[in-house]
Amino acid sequence: MRLLSTPAGVRAYRELVRGEVGLVPTMGALHQGHLSLIQRCRQDCDQVIVSIFVNPLQFGPQEDYQVYPRTLEQDLALCREAGVDLVFAPTVATLLGDPQRPRVQVLPPETMLQSLCAPFRPGHFTGVLTIVATLLHLVQPQRAYFGEKDVQQLRLIEQMVADLALPVTIVPCPTVRDADGLALSSRNRYLTPEQRQQALGIPRALQAARAAFVAGERSVSRLLATAEQVLAATPGVNVQYLQLVHPRTLAPLVGLATEGLLAMAAFVGSTRLIDHVMLSDQRPIIAIDGPAGAGKSTVARHVAHALGLTYIDTGAMYRAITWLALQKQVDLQDPVALAELTVGVQIDLEPLVDPETPVRIRINGEDVTAAIRTQAVTQSVSLVAACAPVREYLVKQQQSLGSQGGVVLEGRDIGTHVFPQAQVKIFLTASVQERAKRRQRQLQEQGEDISLSDLSAQIADRDYKDSHRAIAPLRQAPDAIVISTDHLTIPQVVQQIVELYRQKTVR
C-alpha cells in the first residue's frame, strides 16, 4: 500500500495504473462503516484508492473542525489490512492552499437545500461538493463509494455527477449499524456511555415510524407523530429536525403514496447525529446476471411471467444498438462514432406476452426482434457493450424503466452496476460446454450451422472480454445467489428465484 500526500503524486500514480479504479473518500477516523465501503470497492475494482482529508470547507464557524478526530496511523493500518492500494492523505495546504482565499466552488441546486441538514448548516454542502469534485478530478476513478447514512450528501453528489457529466459511477452503500442499532459515525466516539444509551432513541423512533408504514399508515403527520412519541419518551435527545421527504429530490412530502425518506438530526449532549429510514412499498427488483448462454433471458422471462412483473430485456437493448451500428456500417471500434449513433435513438420494448418467446423490440420504430439474434450481431455485441457512451446511454434507460420496482432485468452488470440496490440478485451460470450446446441448437433452429468447438471458443473468448472490460465488467455481486443451470431444468431454476422473491416480499 502506498501513501501519498500531494496532487502531483496522485496524478503520477494514476498514470501508471490500469483497470477499474475505485475511490472511497473519507475524513478519516475510520470505522466499520468506512471499511464496508472499502470492501465493496475491493470486490468491484482492480485498484482501491482511499482519501483521508478533514475538509475545512464543510465546517461552519461553530462546528467541530478543530476537534474532529484525526487518527491517521490507525486509519492506515486499517486500510492496509483491508487491501487498499493507495491512501491519499493531503494536508490542507497541499490540497487547498489557503482555504480562506476566494476560490471556485461547486454550488448545489437550491431546490435540494430546502430540507434536512442544509438549512441548519449553510455552506456545508458547497464545501462537500467542492472537495468531492476536486478528488474525482484528481483520482479519475470509474467508481466512487459513499455511504447512504449521509443521504443528503449522497443525493447532492449524485446530482453533481449527473449535471456536470462527470465520468464516474457513484455507488451508494448501505448504512452500517452497531449491534444495538446505532448508525456508525466517527462522531459516536464523543458520546459518553449514558449518552450512547440516549442516542438509541433515534433509530428506535425511525423504526417505529417504519413499522407503522408497513402496517399500512400513509399519513405523513401520523408517521411523524409516531416517531415523535418515541423521541419524547427519550431523555437527552434534542431533535433538530424530523422530516419526511422525497427519496431523490429531497422535497418535503405532504402526502405519501409508495415511498418516502424519513430523516432526522438530533443533538445528544453536544454531539450531532443523523439517521434515516426508507419507507417503500414498491415491489422488489430482480437482477439476474451471468455469462452468455447461461439461460438468463429465458429464465428472466419465465420469472417475470410467474410473478406478474415487468421484464426488461437489457441484452436485447445492446443487441439493438449493435444491429443499428452494423446496418449503418459504423466502425465498432470507434467509440466516437458509436456515441454519435446513440443520439436520438428510440428503443421500445413491448410488454411480455409469452415467456417462451423473446420480447418484441423496436429501434427507431423498426421491429428488430429476429434481426438482433443473428450470428453477426452475437459476435459483435460484446464490443459494442464495452463502449462507454453506449453503456451510459442504455444504463440510464434501464434505470428509468426499472425505477418504480417490480421488474426483472438480466445482463452482465445489473446487480453490480445498473441496480446495485436490487433486493433479489442472482448470478446464473453454466459450463462453457453446456452453453455451447445450447447456442448450437438455437442457431440450427435459425438455419445456421457452426461447430461445437468453434462455439465453445467464441463463448470462452466472450467470457474473457466481458470479465476484463474496463467498464462494468462481468462480476458476481457479493450478495448474489449463484445458480448453476448445467443440470437444472428451466422450471427448477425459475422456482428457486420465485421462492427467493417471495421471501423478500413477506412482511
FIDREN-828094 format. One record per residue (C-alpha): residue in three letters; x negated, y, z. Coordinates in nm, 2 decimals, always signed. Layout:
// FIDREN-828094
R,ALA,X,Y,Z
...
***
This chain:
// FIDREN-828094
R,MET,+0.00,+0.00,+0.00
R,ARG,-0.13,+0.34,-0.09
R,LEU,-0.07,+0.67,+0.10
R,LEU,-0.07,+0.99,-0.10
R,SER,-0.01,+1.35,+0.02
R,THR,-0.03,+1.56,-0.30
R,PRO,+0.19,+1.60,-0.60
R,ALA,-0.12,+1.57,-0.82
R,GLY,-0.19,+1.23,-0.67
R,VAL,+0.17,+1.11,-0.72
R,ARG,+0.16,+1.22,-1.09
R,ALA,-0.17,+1.03,-1.14
R,TYR,-0.03,+0.72,-0.97
R,ARG,+0.29,+0.74,-1.17
R,GLU,+0.09,+0.74,-1.50
R,LEU,-0.07,+0.41,-1.41
R,VAL,+0.24,+0.21,-1.31
R,ARG,+0.47,+0.02,-1.54
R,GLY,+0.81,-0.15,-1.49
R,GLU,+1.11,-0.02,-1.30
R,VAL,+1.02,+0.23,-1.03
R,GLY,+1.25,+0.29,-0.73
R,LEU,+1.23,+0.58,-0.48
R,VAL,+1.35,+0.59,-0.12
R,PRO,+1.35,+0.95,+0.00
R,THR,+1.33,+0.98,+0.38
R,MET,+1.24,+1.23,+0.66
R,GLY,+1.05,+0.96,+0.85
R,ALA,+1.13,+0.82,+1.19
R,LEU,+1.23,+0.51,+1.01
R,HIS,+1.48,+0.26,+1.14
R,GLN,+1.67,-0.04,+1.01
R,GLY,+1.89,+0.18,+0.80
R,HIS,+1.59,+0.31,+0.61
R,LEU,+1.45,-0.04,+0.59
R,SER,+1.77,-0.17,+0.43
R,LEU,+1.72,+0.09,+0.15
R,ILE,+1.36,-0.02,+0.11
R,GLN,+1.47,-0.39,+0.10
R,ARG,+1.73,-0.32,-0.17
R,CYS,+1.47,-0.12,-0.37
R,ARG,+1.22,-0.40,-0.33
R,GLN,+1.48,-0.65,-0.47
R,ASP,+1.57,-0.43,-0.76
R,CYS,+1.24,-0.27,-0.87
R,ASP,+0.89,-0.35,-0.97
R,GLN,+0.74,-0.05,-0.78
R,VAL,+0.87,+0.08,-0.45
R,ILE,+0.79,+0.44,-0.35
R,VAL,+0.89,+0.59,-0.02
R,SER,+0.87,+0.96,+0.05
R,ILE,+0.83,+1.09,+0.41
R,PHE,+0.89,+1.46,+0.44
R,VAL,+1.07,+1.66,+0.71
R,ASN,+1.23,+1.92,+0.48
R,PRO,+1.23,+2.26,+0.64
R,LEU,+1.47,+2.39,+0.37
R,GLN,+1.76,+2.19,+0.50
R,PHE,+1.74,+2.30,+0.87
R,GLY,+1.93,+2.60,+0.99
R,PRO,+1.78,+2.86,+1.24
R,GLN,+1.93,+2.69,+1.55
R,GLU,+1.87,+2.33,+1.43
R,ASP,+1.61,+2.08,+1.54
R,TYR,+1.34,+2.12,+1.28
R,GLN,+1.06,+2.17,+1.53
R,VAL,+1.15,+1.88,+1.75
R,TYR,+1.27,+1.64,+1.47
R,PRO,+1.09,+1.31,+1.54
R,ARG,+0.77,+1.26,+1.34
R,THR,+0.63,+0.91,+1.37
R,LEU,+0.41,+0.87,+1.06
R,GLU,+0.18,+0.59,+1.18
R,GLN,+0.47,+0.38,+1.29
R,ASP,+0.65,+0.46,+0.97
R,LEU,+0.35,+0.35,+0.76
R,ALA,+0.33,+0.02,+0.95
R,LEU,+0.70,-0.05,+0.88
R,CYS,+0.65,+0.04,+0.51
R,ARG,+0.35,-0.19,+0.48
R,GLU,+0.54,-0.47,+0.64
R,ALA,+0.84,-0.41,+0.40
R,GLY,+0.62,-0.44,+0.09
R,VAL,+0.62,-0.07,-0.01
R,ASP,+0.37,+0.01,-0.29
R,LEU,+0.33,+0.38,-0.23
R,VAL,+0.41,+0.62,+0.05
R,PHE,+0.42,+0.99,-0.04
R,ALA,+0.39,+1.20,+0.27
R,PRO,+0.31,+1.56,+0.18
R,THR,+0.27,+1.85,+0.41
R,VAL,+0.50,+2.15,+0.38
R,ALA,+0.21,+2.34,+0.23
R,THR,+0.12,+2.08,-0.04
R,LEU,+0.49,+2.03,-0.15
R,LEU,+0.63,+2.38,-0.10
R,GLY,+0.35,+2.62,-0.04
R,ASP,+0.50,+2.90,+0.17
R,PRO,+0.86,+2.78,+0.25
R,GLN,+0.96,+3.14,+0.32
R,ARG,+0.88,+3.27,-0.03
R,PRO,+1.16,+3.32,-0.28
R,ARG,+1.20,+3.00,-0.48
R,VAL,+1.41,+2.83,-0.74
R,GLN,+1.68,+2.63,-0.57
R,VAL,+1.95,+2.38,-0.67
R,LEU,+2.29,+2.52,-0.57
R,PRO,+2.57,+2.27,-0.50
R,PRO,+2.92,+2.32,-0.65
R,GLU,+3.12,+2.55,-0.42
R,THR,+3.42,+2.32,-0.45
R,MET,+3.22,+2.04,-0.28
R,LEU,+3.11,+2.27,+0.01
R,GLN,+3.46,+2.34,+0.15
R,SER,+3.48,+2.04,+0.38
R,LEU,+3.29,+1.81,+0.61
R,CYS,+2.94,+1.93,+0.71
R,ALA,+2.89,+2.21,+0.46
R,PRO,+3.09,+2.49,+0.63
R,PHE,+2.90,+2.42,+0.96
R,ARG,+2.55,+2.40,+0.80
R,PRO,+2.53,+2.69,+0.55
R,GLY,+2.24,+2.64,+0.31
R,HIS,+2.17,+2.28,+0.43
R,PHE,+2.27,+2.11,+0.11
R,THR,+2.10,+2.36,-0.11
R,GLY,+1.78,+2.27,+0.08
R,VAL,+1.86,+1.89,+0.04
R,LEU,+1.92,+1.91,-0.33
R,THR,+1.62,+2.13,-0.40
R,ILE,+1.38,+1.88,-0.24
R,VAL,+1.55,+1.57,-0.38
R,ALA,+1.53,+1.73,-0.73
R,THR,+1.16,+1.80,-0.66
R,LEU,+1.09,+1.44,-0.56
R,LEU,+1.28,+1.30,-0.85
R,HIS,+1.08,+1.52,-1.09
R,LEU,+0.75,+1.42,-0.93
R,VAL,+0.81,+1.05,-0.90
R,GLN,+1.03,+1.00,-1.21
R,PRO,+1.20,+0.68,-1.07
R,GLN,+1.45,+0.48,-1.27
R,ARG,+1.65,+0.43,-0.94
R,ALA,+1.67,+0.62,-0.62
R,TYR,+1.83,+0.49,-0.30
R,PHE,+2.04,+0.68,-0.05
R,GLY,+2.25,+0.56,+0.25
R,GLU,+2.62,+0.61,+0.25
R,LYS,+2.62,+0.73,+0.61
R,ASP,+2.52,+1.08,+0.48
R,VAL,+2.82,+1.07,+0.25
R,GLN,+2.85,+1.44,+0.16
R,GLN,+2.48,+1.44,+0.08
R,LEU,+2.52,+1.13,-0.14
R,ARG,+2.81,+1.27,-0.34
R,LEU,+2.62,+1.60,-0.40
R,ILE,+2.31,+1.42,-0.52
R,GLU,+2.52,+1.21,-0.75
R,GLN,+2.68,+1.52,-0.88
R,MET,+2.35,+1.69,-0.93
R,VAL,+2.21,+1.40,-1.12
R,ALA,+2.52,+1.39,-1.35
R,ASP,+2.53,+1.76,-1.41
R,LEU,+2.16,+1.81,-1.48
R,ALA,+2.14,+1.48,-1.68
R,LEU,+1.85,+1.35,-1.47
R,PRO,+1.73,+1.02,-1.60
R,VAL,+1.78,+0.83,-1.27
R,THR,+2.04,+0.60,-1.13
R,ILE,+2.15,+0.68,-0.77
R,VAL,+2.21,+0.36,-0.58
R,PRO,+2.44,+0.40,-0.27
R,CYS,+2.36,+0.16,+0.01
R,PRO,+2.60,+0.07,+0.30
R,THR,+2.57,+0.23,+0.64
R,VAL,+2.38,+0.01,+0.88
R,ARG,+2.50,-0.01,+1.24
R,ASP,+2.37,-0.14,+1.57
R,ALA,+2.55,-0.44,+1.72
R,ASP,+2.76,-0.20,+1.93
R,GLY,+2.89,-0.03,+1.61
R,LEU,+2.70,+0.30,+1.63
R,ALA,+2.57,+0.41,+1.29
R,LEU,+2.19,+0.41,+1.28
R,SER,+2.03,+0.76,+1.28
R,SER,+1.69,+0.90,+1.36
R,ARG,+1.87,+1.13,+1.60
R,ASN,+2.01,+0.84,+1.81
R,ARG,+1.68,+0.84,+2.00
R,TYR,+1.78,+1.17,+2.15
R,LEU,+2.07,+1.01,+2.33
R,THR,+2.04,+0.90,+2.70
R,PRO,+2.19,+0.56,+2.79
R,GLU,+2.50,+0.73,+2.92
R,GLN,+2.54,+0.95,+2.60
R,ARG,+2.50,+0.65,+2.38
R,GLN,+2.79,+0.48,+2.55
R,GLN,+2.99,+0.80,+2.50
R,ALA,+2.89,+0.81,+2.13
R,LEU,+3.05,+0.47,+2.07
R,GLY,+3.38,+0.66,+2.08
R,ILE,+3.30,+0.79,+1.73
R,PRO,+3.31,+0.45,+1.55
R,ARG,+3.60,+0.34,+1.77
R,ALA,+3.81,+0.64,+1.67
R,LEU,+3.74,+0.59,+1.30
R,GLN,+3.81,+0.21,+1.31
R,ALA,+4.14,+0.28,+1.50
R,ALA,+4.25,+0.50,+1.21
R,ARG,+4.13,+0.24,+0.96
R,ALA,+4.34,-0.03,+1.14
R,ALA,+4.64,+0.20,+1.12
R,PHE,+4.58,+0.24,+0.74
R,VAL,+4.55,-0.13,+0.69
R,ALA,+4.88,-0.18,+0.88
R,GLY,+5.05,+0.05,+0.63
R,GLU,+5.02,+0.40,+0.77
R,ARG,+4.97,+0.66,+0.49
R,SER,+5.05,+0.99,+0.67
R,VAL,+4.73,+1.20,+0.68
R,SER,+4.84,+1.37,+1.00
R,ARG,+4.92,+1.04,+1.18
R,LEU,+4.60,+0.88,+1.07
R,LEU,+4.40,+1.18,+1.21
R,ALA,+4.61,+1.17,+1.53
R,THR,+4.52,+0.81,+1.58
R,ALA,+4.15,+0.89,+1.57
R,GLU,+4.20,+1.19,+1.79
R,GLN,+4.38,+0.99,+2.06
R,VAL,+4.07,+0.77,+2.09
R,LEU,+3.84,+1.07,+2.10
R,ALA,+4.05,+1.24,+2.36
R,ALA,+4.00,+0.94,+2.59
R,THR,+3.62,+0.95,+2.53
R,PRO,+3.44,+1.20,+2.76
R,GLY,+3.13,+1.37,+2.64
R,VAL,+3.22,+1.37,+2.26
R,ASN,+3.26,+1.73,+2.13
R,VAL,+3.42,+1.70,+1.79
R,GLN,+3.30,+1.95,+1.53
R,TYR,+3.53,+1.82,+1.25
R,LEU,+3.76,+1.52,+1.18
R,GLN,+3.88,+1.53,+0.82
R,LEU,+4.04,+1.31,+0.56
R,VAL,+3.91,+1.39,+0.21
R,HIS,+3.89,+1.26,-0.14
R,PRO,+3.61,+1.00,-0.16
R,ARG,+3.44,+1.16,-0.46
R,THR,+3.54,+1.52,-0.49
R,LEU,+3.55,+1.57,-0.10
R,ALA,+3.86,+1.79,-0.13
R,PRO,+4.08,+1.77,+0.18
R,LEU,+4.38,+1.54,+0.13
R,VAL,+4.73,+1.65,+0.22
R,GLY,+4.87,+1.32,+0.10
R,LEU,+4.72,+0.97,+0.08
R,ALA,+4.80,+0.73,-0.20
R,THR,+4.54,+0.45,-0.24
R,GLU,+4.21,+0.58,-0.10
R,GLY,+4.05,+0.84,+0.12
R,LEU,+3.74,+0.91,+0.32
R,LEU,+3.78,+0.97,+0.69
R,ALA,+3.47,+1.15,+0.82
R,MET,+3.37,+1.33,+1.14
R,ALA,+3.08,+1.51,+1.31
R,ALA,+3.05,+1.54,+1.68
R,PHE,+2.81,+1.65,+1.95
R,VAL,+2.72,+1.41,+2.23
R,GLY,+2.51,+1.63,+2.46
R,SER,+2.30,+1.84,+2.22
R,THR,+2.28,+1.56,+1.96
R,ARG,+2.49,+1.60,+1.64
R,LEU,+2.61,+1.27,+1.50
R,ILE,+2.81,+1.19,+1.18
R,ASP,+3.00,+0.89,+1.07
R,HIS,+3.29,+0.79,+0.83
R,VAL,+3.50,+0.51,+0.71
R,MET,+3.66,+0.44,+0.37
R,LEU,+4.03,+0.39,+0.36
R,SER,+4.13,+0.20,+0.05
R,ASP,+4.39,-0.05,-0.06
R,GLN,+4.26,-0.08,-0.41
R,ARG,+4.22,-0.44,-0.53
R,PRO,+3.86,-0.56,-0.53
R,ILE,+3.62,-0.56,-0.83
R,ILE,+3.49,-0.89,-0.95
R,ALA,+3.14,-0.86,-1.11
R,ILE,+3.01,-1.17,-1.30
R,ASP,+2.65,-1.16,-1.41
R,GLY,+2.42,-1.42,-1.56
R,PRO,+2.22,-1.51,-1.86
R,ALA,+2.36,-1.55,-2.22
R,GLY,+2.56,-1.86,-2.28
R,ALA,+2.64,-1.94,-1.91
R,GLY,+3.01,-1.91,-1.98
R,LYS,+3.07,-1.57,-1.82
R,SER,+3.31,-1.44,-2.08
R,THR,+3.53,-1.75,-2.08
R,VAL,+3.53,-1.77,-1.70
R,ALA,+3.60,-1.40,-1.66
R,ARG,+3.90,-1.41,-1.89
R,HIS,+4.05,-1.70,-1.70
R,VAL,+3.98,-1.54,-1.36
R,ALA,+4.15,-1.22,-1.47
R,HIS,+4.45,-1.41,-1.61
R,ALA,+4.48,-1.62,-1.29
R,LEU,+4.47,-1.32,-1.06
R,GLY,+4.66,-1.08,-1.28
R,LEU,+4.36,-0.84,-1.31
R,THR,+4.23,-0.64,-1.59
R,TYR,+3.95,-0.79,-1.79
R,ILE,+3.67,-0.56,-1.92
R,ASP,+3.45,-0.73,-2.18
R,THR,+3.13,-0.54,-2.13
R,GLY,+2.94,-0.77,-2.36
R,ALA,+3.18,-0.70,-2.64
R,MET,+3.12,-0.33,-2.60
R,TYR,+2.74,-0.38,-2.65
R,ARG,+2.81,-0.61,-2.94
R,ALA,+3.04,-0.35,-3.10
R,ILE,+2.77,-0.08,-3.09
R,THR,+2.52,-0.34,-3.23
R,TRP,+2.77,-0.42,-3.51
R,LEU,+2.81,-0.05,-3.59
R,ALA,+2.43,+0.00,-3.60
R,LEU,+2.39,-0.29,-3.84
R,GLN,+2.67,-0.16,-4.06
R,LYS,+2.51,+0.19,-4.07
R,GLN,+2.16,+0.03,-4.12
R,VAL,+2.03,+0.21,-3.81
R,ASP,+1.68,+0.11,-3.71
R,LEU,+1.75,-0.09,-3.39
R,GLN,+1.41,+0.00,-3.25
R,ASP,+1.47,+0.37,-3.29
R,PRO,+1.63,+0.49,-2.96
R,VAL,+1.69,+0.84,-3.10
R,ALA,+1.89,+0.71,-3.39
R,LEU,+2.09,+0.48,-3.15
R,ALA,+2.15,+0.77,-2.92
R,GLU,+2.29,+0.97,-3.21
R,LEU,+2.50,+0.67,-3.31
R,THR,+2.69,+0.66,-2.98
R,VAL,+2.81,+1.03,-3.00
R,GLY,+3.18,+1.04,-3.06
R,VAL,+3.21,+0.66,-3.08
R,GLN,+3.55,+0.53,-2.96
R,ILE,+3.57,+0.18,-2.82
R,ASP,+3.91,+0.03,-2.74
R,LEU,+3.97,-0.29,-2.56
R,GLU,+4.32,-0.44,-2.57
R,PRO,+4.48,-0.60,-2.26
R,LEU,+4.41,-0.96,-2.21
R,VAL,+4.69,-1.18,-2.35
R,ASP,+4.54,-1.53,-2.40
R,PRO,+4.25,-1.63,-2.18
R,GLU,+4.14,-1.88,-2.44
R,THR,+4.06,-1.61,-2.69
R,PRO,+3.84,-1.31,-2.67
R,VAL,+3.99,-0.97,-2.60
R,ARG,+4.05,-0.78,-2.92
R,ILE,+3.82,-0.49,-2.96
R,ARG,+3.81,-0.19,-3.20
R,ILE,+3.54,+0.06,-3.27
R,ASN,+3.65,+0.38,-3.43
R,GLY,+3.98,+0.22,-3.50
R,GLU,+3.84,-0.08,-3.68
R,ASP,+3.91,-0.43,-3.54
R,VAL,+3.57,-0.60,-3.50
R,THR,+3.67,-0.89,-3.27
R,ALA,+3.54,-1.15,-3.51
R,ALA,+3.26,-0.95,-3.66
R,ILE,+3.07,-0.90,-3.33
R,ARG,+3.04,-1.27,-3.28
R,THR,+2.82,-1.34,-3.58
R,GLN,+2.47,-1.46,-3.55
R,ALA,+2.33,-1.13,-3.69
R,VAL,+2.49,-0.94,-3.40
R,THR,+2.39,-1.21,-3.14
R,GLN,+2.03,-1.19,-3.25
R,SER,+2.02,-0.81,-3.22
R,VAL,+2.24,-0.72,-2.92
R,SER,+1.96,-0.75,-2.66
R,LEU,+1.75,-0.50,-2.85
R,VAL,+2.04,-0.25,-2.86
R,ALA,+2.14,-0.32,-2.50
R,ALA,+1.79,-0.23,-2.38
R,CYS,+1.82,+0.12,-2.53
R,ALA,+1.86,+0.37,-2.25
R,PRO,+2.10,+0.61,-2.43
R,VAL,+2.33,+0.32,-2.53
R,ARG,+2.33,+0.18,-2.18
R,GLU,+2.40,+0.52,-2.03
R,TYR,+2.69,+0.57,-2.26
R,LEU,+2.85,+0.23,-2.21
R,VAL,+2.79,+0.21,-1.83
R,LYS,+2.98,+0.54,-1.79
R,GLN,+3.27,+0.40,-2.00
R,GLN,+3.27,+0.07,-1.79
R,GLN,+3.26,+0.26,-1.46
R,SER,+3.55,+0.48,-1.58
R,LEU,+3.75,+0.18,-1.68
R,GLY,+3.69,+0.00,-1.35
R,SER,+3.71,+0.29,-1.11
R,GLN,+4.05,+0.21,-0.98
R,GLY,+3.96,-0.15,-0.89
R,GLY,+4.15,-0.47,-0.98
R,VAL,+3.92,-0.55,-1.26
R,VAL,+3.69,-0.84,-1.38
R,LEU,+3.37,-0.75,-1.56
R,GLU,+3.09,-0.97,-1.68
R,GLY,+2.75,-0.89,-1.82
R,ARG,+2.38,-0.88,-1.72
R,ASP,+2.38,-0.59,-1.46
R,ILE,+2.74,-0.55,-1.34
R,GLY,+2.68,-0.63,-0.98
R,THR,+2.33,-0.47,-0.97
R,HIS,+2.38,-0.15,-1.17
R,VAL,+2.73,-0.09,-1.30
R,PHE,+2.93,-0.17,-0.99
R,PRO,+2.68,-0.24,-0.71
R,GLN,+2.98,-0.18,-0.47
R,ALA,+3.18,-0.47,-0.62
R,GLN,+3.34,-0.68,-0.35
R,VAL,+3.30,-1.01,-0.53
R,LYS,+2.97,-1.07,-0.70
R,ILE,+2.90,-1.39,-0.90
R,PHE,+2.58,-1.50,-1.07
R,LEU,+2.68,-1.76,-1.33
R,THR,+2.40,-1.96,-1.48
R,ALA,+2.33,-2.28,-1.67
R,SER,+2.02,-2.45,-1.81
R,VAL,+1.88,-2.34,-2.14
R,GLN,+1.96,-2.68,-2.30
R,GLU,+2.32,-2.67,-2.19
R,ARG,+2.37,-2.31,-2.31
R,ALA,+2.21,-2.40,-2.65
R,LYS,+2.46,-2.69,-2.69
R,ARG,+2.75,-2.46,-2.62
R,ARG,+2.63,-2.19,-2.86
R,GLN,+2.57,-2.45,-3.13
R,ARG,+2.93,-2.57,-3.10
R,GLN,+3.06,-2.21,-3.13
R,LEU,+2.86,-2.15,-3.44
R,GLN,+2.97,-2.47,-3.60
R,GLU,+3.33,-2.37,-3.55
R,GLN,+3.25,-2.05,-3.73
R,GLY,+3.09,-2.24,-4.02
R,GLU,+2.73,-2.16,-3.93
R,ASP,+2.46,-2.42,-3.87
R,ILE,+2.15,-2.38,-3.67
R,SER,+1.93,-2.64,-3.50
R,LEU,+1.94,-2.70,-3.12
R,SER,+1.57,-2.64,-3.09
R,ASP,+1.60,-2.30,-3.26
R,LEU,+1.89,-2.20,-3.04
R,SER,+1.70,-2.31,-2.73
R,ALA,+1.41,-2.10,-2.83
R,GLN,+1.63,-1.80,-2.90
R,ILE,+1.81,-1.83,-2.57
R,ALA,+1.49,-1.86,-2.38
R,ASP,+1.35,-1.56,-2.56
R,ARG,+1.66,-1.36,-2.48
R,ASP,+1.65,-1.46,-2.12
R,TYR,+1.29,-1.33,-2.10
R,LYS,+1.38,-1.00,-2.27
R,ASP,+1.69,-0.95,-2.06
R,SER,+1.49,-1.02,-1.74
R,HIS,+1.20,-0.80,-1.83
R,ARG,+1.35,-0.50,-1.99
R,ALA,+1.26,-0.17,-1.83
R,ILE,+1.62,-0.06,-1.78
R,ALA,+1.87,-0.25,-1.57
R,PRO,+1.71,-0.60,-1.61
R,LEU,+1.90,-0.92,-1.56
R,ARG,+1.86,-0.99,-1.19
R,GLN,+2.08,-1.17,-0.93
R,ALA,+2.23,-0.92,-0.69
R,PRO,+2.11,-1.01,-0.33
R,ASP,+2.47,-1.06,-0.22
R,ALA,+2.59,-1.25,-0.53
R,ILE,+2.71,-1.61,-0.51
R,VAL,+2.52,-1.84,-0.75
R,ILE,+2.73,-2.08,-0.95
R,SER,+2.56,-2.32,-1.19
R,THR,+2.80,-2.44,-1.47
R,ASP,+2.60,-2.73,-1.60
R,HIS,+2.82,-2.99,-1.45
R,LEU,+3.14,-2.80,-1.38
R,THR,+3.45,-2.75,-1.59
R,ILE,+3.59,-2.41,-1.66
R,PRO,+3.89,-2.46,-1.43
R,GLN,+3.65,-2.57,-1.15
R,VAL,+3.44,-2.25,-1.19
R,VAL,+3.75,-2.03,-1.21
R,GLN,+3.90,-2.19,-0.90
R,GLN,+3.58,-2.12,-0.70
R,ILE,+3.59,-1.75,-0.80
R,VAL,+3.96,-1.72,-0.74
R,GLU,+3.91,-1.85,-0.38
R,LEU,+3.63,-1.61,-0.32
R,TYR,+3.85,-1.32,-0.44
R,ARG,+4.14,-1.43,-0.22
R,GLN,+3.92,-1.45,+0.09
R,LYS,+3.82,-1.08,+0.02
R,THR,+4.18,-0.97,-0.01
R,VAL,+4.30,-1.14,+0.31
R,ARG,+4.36,-0.87,+0.57
***
